[in-house]
């Protein structure tokens, strides 16, 4: 599975890449995006942004980084098993409805496109729980470990 995910991500992460972690670290599995960014900080050459629950607040800094590709990492309810990782394109029908946040991902990705970002990829991780536990569930922790390893290996 890891090599399959790596092979799917490799051609998508072309040129200068920004990784945007979305989520609330106080709400269990919802914090996977910011936790990934924290782990990658200082370890990769990707431009990294912890967008928390308000990615629109990072729109300016992301645009100033001039990425060719933006990789958004977030907990998404897409009907998989907890810890499943799935790659989405923002234009896929229904993707915006999967988010655990009030912000519409469609609005955010459209704003990035309108400002010249050529490629946008959403990596969704199926959460087990998004309650106020502050801890990642074991399957989502495993998904985080896998995704971190893959992104480190794809860093150029």
Helices and strands as residue ranges (DSSP letters): H 2-10, E 17-22, G 28-31, H 32-40, E 47-52, G 55-58, H 59-64, E 69-75, E 85-89, G 95-98, H 105-114, E 119-125, H 138-154
